[in-house]
Amino acid sequence: SNFLGTKFTVYDAQPPHAGAIVKKSRSSRLVGLKQVSPRVPAGNYTVAHISYELNVLGA
């Protein structure tokens, strides 16, 4: 989280179904100016990436 918005990832312990399209993601993420490795067990699968952006125009 920062003054421009918030970004995070949702994980699930169950693998995706057979027809799911799985994209590779980076094993770490940037937080401010530091790089932090996620503390996610190897058996977890990415479900979603969520991003909230600051609306400075109020529209």
C-alpha positions as CSV (number, residue, x, y, z in Angstrom):
1,S,0.0,0.0,0.0
2,N,1.2,3.5,-0.8
3,F,-0.3,7.0,-1.5
4,L,-1.0,6.0,-5.1
5,G,-3.0,2.9,-4.3
6,T,-2.9,-0.7,-3.0
7,K,-2.0,-3.9,-4.8
8,F,-2.1,-7.5,-3.5
9,T,-2.5,-11.1,-4.7
10,V,-5.1,-13.7,-3.7
11,Y,-3.9,-17.3,-3.3
12,D,-5.7,-20.7,-3.0
13,A,-4.3,-24.0,-1.9
14,Q,-6.3,-26.0,-4.6
15,P,-4.8,-26.2,-8.1
16,P,-6.7,-24.6,-10.9
17,H,-9.2,-26.7,-12.9
18,A,-7.9,-28.6,-16.0
19,G,-9.2,-25.9,-18.4
20,A,-7.7,-22.9,-16.6
21,I,-5.1,-20.7,-18.2
22,V,-2.2,-20.3,-15.8
23,K,0.2,-17.4,-16.2
24,K,3.6,-17.2,-14.7
25,S,4.1,-14.4,-12.2
26,R,7.1,-12.9,-10.6
27,S,8.3,-14.6,-7.4
28,S,8.6,-11.3,-5.6
29,R,7.0,-8.0,-5.6
30,L,8.1,-4.4,-5.0
31,V,6.9,-2.6,-1.9
32,G,7.9,1.0,-1.8
33,L,11.6,0.9,-2.7
34,K,12.2,-2.5,-1.1
35,Q,11.8,-5.9,-2.8
36,V,9.9,-8.4,-0.6
37,S,9.5,-12.1,-1.2
38,P,6.0,-13.3,-0.6
39,R,5.6,-15.8,2.3
40,V,3.4,-18.2,0.4
41,P,3.8,-22.0,0.8
42,A,4.8,-23.8,-2.4
43,G,1.4,-25.5,-2.7
44,N,-0.5,-22.3,-3.1
45,Y,-1.8,-21.1,-6.5
46,T,-2.4,-17.5,-7.6
47,V,-6.2,-16.8,-8.0
48,A,-6.2,-13.1,-8.6
49,H,-4.2,-9.9,-8.6
50,I,-6.1,-6.9,-7.1
51,S,-5.1,-3.3,-7.6
52,Y,-6.8,-0.1,-6.2
53,E,-5.6,3.1,-7.8
54,L,-6.0,6.5,-6.2
55,N,-8.6,8.7,-8.0
56,V,-7.2,12.2,-7.8
57,L,-9.8,13.7,-10.1
58,G,-12.8,12.5,-8.1
59,A,-14.5,11.2,-11.3
